[in-house]
């Protein structure tokens, strides 16, 4: 039974018996699926989208209101 891995350069499935990737010609190096996923996810950064900014703004306003309410509650009355 032939085993396969993924080409490090182009990502295509390559038979482990090949010394070079038949798709891109790169010298073949074995990589497991977990290695590919880990390296891909490490490159992805969480984008700051407009809806996230709106959501964060709403949270900030709620926190400011809570802070003001706590200040009023904790301030000794004269």
MDAnalysis code that builds the backbone (N, CA, C; Angstrom):
import MDAnalysis as mda
import numpy as np

u = mda.Universe.empty(234, n_residues=78, atom_resindex=np.repeat(np.arange(78), 3), trajectory=True)
u.add_TopologyAttr("name", ["N", "CA", "C"] * 78)
u.add_TopologyAttr("resid", np.arange(1, 79))
u.add_TopologyAttr("resname", ["UNK", "UNK", "UNK", "UNK", "UNK", "UNK", "UNK", "UNK", "UNK", "UNK", "UNK", "UNK", "UNK", "UNK", "UNK", "UNK", "UNK", "UNK", "UNK", "UNK", "UNK", "UNK", "UNK", "UNK", "UNK", "UNK", "UNK", "UNK", "UNK", "UNK", "UNK", "UNK", "UNK", "UNK", "UNK", "UNK", "UNK", "UNK", "UNK", "UNK", "UNK", "UNK", "UNK", "UNK", "UNK", "UNK", "UNK", "UNK", "UNK", "UNK", "UNK", "UNK", "UNK", "UNK", "UNK", "UNK", "UNK", "UNK", "UNK", "UNK", "UNK", "UNK", "UNK", "UNK", "UNK", "UNK", "UNK", "UNK", "UNK", "UNK", "UNK", "UNK", "UNK", "UNK", "UNK", "UNK", "UNK", "UNK"])
u.atoms.positions = np.array([
    [0.846, -1.188, 0.000],
    [0.000, 0.000, 0.000],
    [0.889, 1.248, 0.000],
    [0.598, 2.166, -0.883],
    [1.345, 3.419, -0.956],
    [0.795, 4.409, 0.056],
    [1.699, 5.128, 0.708],
    [1.258, 6.175, 1.607],
    [1.491, 7.518, 0.932],
    [0.748, 8.486, 1.368],
    [0.851, 9.807, 0.760],
    [1.071, 10.854, 1.840],
    [1.668, 11.960, 1.443],
    [1.839, 13.115, 2.315],
    [1.464, 14.334, 1.499],
    [1.673, 15.495, 2.071],
    [1.362, 16.734, 1.396],
    [2.652, 17.465, 1.071],
    [2.727, 18.048, -0.103],
    [3.899, 18.828, -0.500],
    [3.951, 20.096, 0.357],
    [5.128, 20.377, 0.887],
    [5.289, 21.546, 1.754],
    [5.104, 22.846, 0.971],
    [5.442, 22.836, -0.283],
    [5.392, 24.064, -1.094],
    [4.007, 24.328, -1.680],
    [3.432, 23.325, -2.353],
    [2.162, 23.572, -3.054],
    [0.941, 22.962, -2.368],
    [1.165, 22.043, -1.409],
    [0.054, 21.470, -0.660],
    [-0.653, 20.301, -1.320],
    [-0.213, 19.893, -2.501],
    [-0.842, 18.763, -3.173],
    [-0.458, 17.449, -2.510],
    [-1.306, 16.443, -2.684],
    [-1.035, 15.111, -2.145],
    [0.020, 14.445, -3.029],
    [1.070, 13.917, -2.376],
    [2.183, 13.317, -3.110],
    [2.496, 11.954, -2.510],
    [2.749, 10.976, -3.363],
    [3.155, 9.645, -2.924],
    [4.482, 9.764, -2.182],
    [4.616, 9.055, -1.059],
    [5.834, 9.161, -0.255],
    [7.061, 8.613, -0.971],
    [6.869, 7.827, -2.014],
    [8.006, 7.279, -2.741],
    [8.674, 8.323, -3.640],
    [7.983, 9.400, -3.966],
    [8.544, 10.434, -4.832],
    [9.572, 11.272, -4.075],
    [10.663, 11.577, -4.738],
    [11.674, 12.451, -4.132],
    [11.371, 13.916, -4.419],
    [10.623, 14.178, -5.505],
    [10.248, 15.531, -5.886],
    [8.756, 15.568, -6.135],
    [8.151, 16.696, -5.843],
    [6.713, 16.862, -6.069],
    [6.445, 16.902, -7.569],
    [5.534, 16.050, -8.069],
    [5.229, 16.065, -9.499],
    [4.453, 17.308, -9.938],
    [3.932, 18.082, -8.988],
    [3.141, 19.258, -9.321],
    [3.985, 20.524, -9.410],
    [4.902, 20.697, -8.432],
    [5.680, 21.942, -8.420],
    [7.188, 21.707, -8.547],
    [7.625, 20.456, -8.427],
    [9.039, 20.142, -8.600],
    [9.877, 20.357, -7.347],
    [9.274, 20.777, -6.273],
    [10.020, 21.012, -5.027],
    [10.476, 19.684, -4.444],
    [11.664, 19.703, -3.826],
    [12.144, 18.499, -3.155],
    [11.163, 18.177, -2.037],
    [10.694, 16.959, -2.047],
    [9.618, 16.560, -1.159],
    [10.081, 16.365, 0.268],
    [9.305, 16.922, 1.198],
    [9.524, 16.712, 2.621],
    [8.201, 16.262, 3.206],
    [8.235, 15.271, 4.051],
    [7.009, 14.745, 4.647],
    [6.442, 15.730, 5.655],
    [5.150, 15.910, 5.588],
    [4.434, 16.722, 6.571],
    [3.125, 16.043, 6.868],
    [2.787, 15.978, 8.128],
    [1.502, 15.399, 8.506],
    [0.417, 16.465, 8.363],
    [-0.811, 16.024, 8.374],
    [-1.938, 16.955, 8.269],
    [-1.937, 17.923, 9.450],
    [-1.599, 17.435, 10.656],
    [-1.559, 18.308, 11.828],
    [-0.514, 19.407, 11.671],
    [0.635, 19.091, 11.101],
    [1.667, 20.103, 10.871],
    [1.178, 21.170, 9.899],
    [0.473, 20.743, 8.871],
    [-0.055, 21.685, 7.878],
    [-1.102, 22.590, 8.518],
    [-1.999, 22.007, 9.302],
    [-3.050, 22.798, 9.947],
    [-2.439, 23.776, 10.938],
    [-1.497, 23.298, 11.750],
    [-0.856, 24.169, 12.734],
    [-0.134, 25.333, 12.083],
    [0.602, 25.060, 11.010],
    [1.332, 26.148, 10.351],
    [0.380, 27.125, 9.668],
    [-0.724, 26.618, 9.136],
    [-1.706, 27.485, 8.488],
    [-2.406, 28.374, 9.509],
    [-2.800, 27.783, 10.636],
    [-3.507, 28.549, 11.659],
    [-2.609, 29.583, 12.321],
    [-1.325, 29.293, 12.404],
    [-0.418, 30.262, 13.021],
    [-0.254, 31.505, 12.156],
    [-0.532, 31.385, 10.860],
    [-0.411, 32.524, 9.948],
    [-1.673, 33.377, 9.914],
    [-2.785, 32.801, 10.373],
    [-4.064, 33.501, 10.331],
    [-4.176, 34.411, 11.545],
    [-4.480, 35.659, 11.301],
    [-4.698, 36.608, 12.385],
    [-6.163, 36.982, 12.382],
    [-6.681, 37.212, 13.553],
    [-8.084, 37.572, 13.676],
    [-8.286, 38.989, 13.138],
    [-9.024, 39.123, 12.044],
    [-9.227, 40.458, 11.488],
    [-10.175, 41.293, 12.337],
    [-9.918, 42.574, 12.384],
    [-10.817, 43.480, 13.091],
    [-11.793, 44.014, 12.045],
    [-12.995, 43.497, 12.099],
    [-14.012, 43.879, 11.137],
    [-14.868, 45.001, 11.723],
    [-15.554, 45.752, 10.884],
    [-16.388, 46.860, 11.371],
    [-17.408, 46.434, 12.417],
    [-18.039, 45.272, 12.244],
    [-19.043, 44.847, 13.223],
    [-18.393, 44.556, 14.561],
    [-17.134, 44.079, 14.550],
    [-16.431, 43.850, 15.814],
    [-16.167, 45.170, 16.527],
    [-15.814, 46.181, 15.780],
    [-15.577, 47.491, 16.381],
    [-16.847, 48.046, 17.002],
    [-17.978, 47.865, 16.321],
    [-19.266, 48.314, 16.861],
    [-19.574, 47.542, 18.140],
    [-19.375, 46.244, 18.112],
    [-19.630, 45.399, 19.274],
    [-18.742, 45.812, 20.441],
    [-17.451, 46.023, 20.185],
    [-16.535, 46.449, 21.237],
    [-16.922, 47.821, 21.788],
    [-17.390, 48.707, 20.926],
    [-17.854, 50.019, 21.373],
    [-19.038, 49.904, 22.317],
    [-19.965, 49.015, 22.009],
    [-21.133, 48.808, 22.870],
    [-20.709, 48.256, 24.226],
    [-19.797, 47.302, 24.206],
    [-19.300, 46.731, 25.464],
    [-18.610, 47.809, 26.287],
    [-17.822, 48.643, 25.633],
    [-17.115, 49.717, 26.338],
    [-18.107, 50.661, 27.019],
    [-19.190, 51.033, 26.333],
    [-20.202, 51.922, 26.912],
    [-20.874, 51.274, 28.115],
    [-21.180, 49.971, 28.018],
    [-21.808, 49.264, 29.137],
    [-20.870, 49.216, 30.334],
    [-19.586, 48.979, 30.072],
    [-18.612, 48.931, 31.170],
    [-18.453, 50.297, 31.831],
    [-18.472, 51.362, 31.039],
    [-18.382, 52.712, 31.598],
    [-19.593, 53.004, 32.483],
    [-20.783, 52.589, 32.034],
    [-21.993, 52.796, 32.832],
    [-21.906, 52.008, 34.132],
    [-21.457, 50.767, 34.065],
    [-21.300, 49.965, 35.275],
    [-20.291, 50.595, 36.238],
    [-19.215, 51.111, 35.684],
    [-18.203, 51.765, 36.507],
    [-18.795, 52.980, 37.232],
    [-19.562, 53.784, 36.512],
    [-20.222, 54.951, 37.115],
    [-21.214, 54.534, 38.200],
    [-22.005, 53.484, 37.909],
    [-22.974, 52.993, 38.898],
    [-22.267, 52.487, 40.150],
    [-21.164, 51.783, 39.978],
    [-20.406, 51.281, 41.133],
    [-19.813, 52.423, 41.942],
    [-19.342, 53.429, 41.255],
    [-18.767, 54.591, 41.938],
    [-19.820, 55.283, 42.794],
    [-21.020, 55.404, 42.255],
    [-22.124, 56.033, 43.001],
    [-22.474, 55.176, 44.221],
    [-22.536, 53.862, 44.035],
    [-22.893, 52.960, 45.139],
    [-21.828, 52.935, 46.224],
    [-20.571, 53.028, 45.845],
    [-19.486, 52.907, 46.802],
    [-19.059, 54.230, 47.424],
    [-19.549, 55.332, 46.896],
    [-19.224, 56.644, 47.463],
    [-20.051, 56.857, 48.731],
    [-19.365, 57.188, 49.844],
    [-20.128, 57.405, 51.085],
    [-21.010, 58.643, 50.948],
    [-22.221, 58.502, 51.414],
    [-23.162, 59.631, 51.352],
    [-22.938, 60.536, 52.565],
    [-23.026, 61.845, 52.373],
    [-22.816, 62.811, 53.473],
    [-24.110, 63.406, 53.905],
])
